[in-house]
Amino acid sequence: MPAYKLTVNGREHHVDDVPADMPLLWLLRDRLGMTGTKYGCGAGICGACTILEGNDAVRACQVTASEASGKRYTTIEGLNDHPCQRAWLEEDVAQCGYCQAGMIMSACALLKRKPKPSAADIDEALSDNVCRCGTYPRIKRAVQLAAKLGGGR
Amino acid sequence: MTTTRRHFLKLTAVCGSALALGFDASADEPFAPNLWVRIDADGTVTLTVTKVEMGQGVRTSLPMILAEELDADWERVKLVQGIPSAKMRGLGTGGSWSIRGLFTPLRTAGAAAREMLVAAAAAKLAVDAASLRTEKGFVIHDATRQRLSYGELASAAAKLPVPASPKLKEKFTLVGKRTKRVDGKAIVSGKAEYGLDVRLPGMLYASIERPPVMGGTVKRFDATKAKQVPGVVSVVQVSRGVAAIARDSWAALRGREALEIEFDGGPHAQWSSADYIWSLHEAATKEGISTRSAGDSKTVLAAATKVIEADYVYPFYAHAPVEPMNTVAWVRDGKCEIWSPTQAPNDVQDRCAQLLGMAAENVTVHTTLVGGGFGRRLGWDYALDAVEVAKTSDQPVQVFWTRADDMQHGFFQAPSVHRMKAVLGDDGLPLLWHHKKVSTYHNARRPVTPAQIQDPEYNRGSSWGVYDVPYAIGAIETSYVYVPTHVPIGPWRAVFAPSSVFARETFFDEIAVAAGRDPLALRLELLSAAPEIVEAGSLKISRPRLRRVLETVAAKGKWGEQLPKGRGRGLACNVYDGVTHVAYVVDVSVRNDKVRVDKVVCAIDCGLVVNPNGVEQQVEGGAIWGLSSALKGAITIKDGRVEQSSFADFDVLRLDETPAIETHIVGADSPTPYGVGEPTVAPIVPALVNAIYAATGKRVRTLPIR
């Protein structure tokens, strides 16, 4: 099996013995030991595995190891006191918390693109992420707050 | 799940360098300390949490109760998750019972520990205990300005007798205070560990291909190709299918795909949910088991001039938590260790031990954080999967379900048909109320017994929201007709209430319309009659408290205000389990048959409030759960198999469809807390349906709304 090189949270990883079609989701979770990125559906529908590729939100379950090779990714573990994290805590968003890493990474990508998002922008950016506990009203507030805290910088 | 036994306490202290208290929260079992409070010499207060955290906030609210009575420093309270054992029972988490059941035990434990620390300080300082006070982990003697930390007193305190009935506080400083969730930081940094995140050295991963038809079996299979998939370690048949065991999740999934299996569909290969729901309609002509009977229906019906009748139809639903079912098991040296996101740690221990033929004490169950429970994880089926697979290996194995497995092979919320009848008097007030629920009992976890089927109390237990109709109506008959099915049915958020309350509160709206009366005014009128407390089965429902939430929600939700065309406002209420009172006002806009929920206002009386933030979270969650069920996906079964497989075909409410949700807490001056996670689910649906009627004149009687 081929070997791949990718950068996650600023650190370069060399991975071998991995099939080309292995989704980045499982590469992160099972091979690199980073379980912050969650499995929810494996089909790009629930958004639980959202991470950043450069500045863009991608579904880690929809990116293969070979596609990921040479690219730079940021996962939830790569955020450090990020305005989105602070805003999430301030609004006490999480209930079970399982979907929140995907929500936060989607919000990060939105703010990089639009540092001052409108309500419609937030709706558009986060409506492909599923939460079953019902934290959506708080997520909306948290994204607005994260924008005020400079989350787009 | 709704145990009514009264909790009482027996405390014991354990000596050593720490003060540790264990107490028994159950009345009908031998002494078995199931909850430990420990204060170490360094001042750390450790509380064993005996409930499962699944988003309802017990890891925050339960320690708040303890810390309040103990006067502990909130920053220094440490949590340990309870591990099931013969002594540690009662870990099962459901029925909105955690705070309700543990409020007094936790207070008593905290107060007892505090009194022992004060007594130890009194002895040390040679002063009267009455001259001492406590604050944030210190015993303080104001007169001499001396402060002793709990840590330095712990060892002496542990040698003192445990007070039999410690004095509880009359005024709270922490309980009732808006408090942030203790797991927040771990969650937003990706460090929170759910079942699926458990990683052990040498751990293998497994995925099980199951018979697609419920009740089907594996006839034969060929694992040759599966074993050729790189990373696949082995293939084993287990009772629910064939498992591919591999070095990582992807290889397990690929291996599973490569399995060649011939299934036998079994006796239910032609079964469809549409036929079953039709059979519920047919069975609605049967008499059923009476769950409540009052007044003289015969005479009222004989003289009736205005009779209103309607049937309501409720579908199957899945739980669909975002974290699919999974468990890690490690079977070795005659022992088994399990890591499971479960709501039922004791059941997991007992059932897995049974399957392995081991004594329960040889099975250790670690409960992880749960990525959404909603009743699904009161089942132990997925833990048994893991144990069955893991016993074929020396290594730990994580068995994980895919999204499709999760949608199709769990247990479901039962469908039901509700046959309603009312008679209106000349003044428009209802004289008669009949509500017959036609459905099936929970069968997924334990079989239904013939005695239960005939038992009115068991049937009441399956008809929350039916027999406990709170309104003053002269003749009331409620009943339950059982129509068995092989489809696994089990608890779902709010259990039996959502279907019944949908039918009851929507039909009430129909009556109000037929009588030309305002639905709020009619409710208030029928809740103002004597007696104030309605007895139904073992429940005692307070009409004044229900009136109060209705009056609050009406005021806050601007009930009676004129709305433009295409918009509507609806109202509904319920008393959950006889204790938690909830009322909603829902605003909708309907354009081209498309419903948009504009606003939700909730008034809730759940008794004493430990954490207002937690109550608000549960109102938001319950409302969104209910709206999802009404507006989005349901489960259908055709040719014996579930037709849905993901959030694409079993959709749930999304962020852009979510309205503003306003919560108004009333009745927090009550001495006792009640549940909140489930009670908020049921009445949102009829409030929505009634709003749609107000906007369009169209009456929804079948869910989900299409």
Interface residues (C-beta under 8 A of the other chain):
Chain A: M1 P19 M22 P23 W26 R29 D30 R31 G33 M34 T35 G36 T37 K38 Y39 G40 C41 G42 A43 I45 C46 A48 T75 I76 E77 L79 C84 Q85 W88 L89 D92 A94 Q95 C96 G97 Y98 C99 Q100 A101 I104 I122 D123 E124 L126 S127 D128 N129 V130 C131 R132 C133 G134 T135 Y136 P137 R138 I139 K140
Chain B: E53 M54 G55 Q56 G57 K180 R181 D183 G184 K185 A186 I187 V188 S189 G190 K191 A192 E193 Y194 L196 D197 R199 Y205 P230 G231 D248 S249 W250 L253 R254 H319 A320 P321 V322 E323 P324 L369 V370 G371 G372 G373 F374 F400 T402 R403 N613 Q617 E620 G621 G622 A623 I624 W625 S646 F647 A648 V652 L653 R654 L655 D656 E657 T658 A660 I661
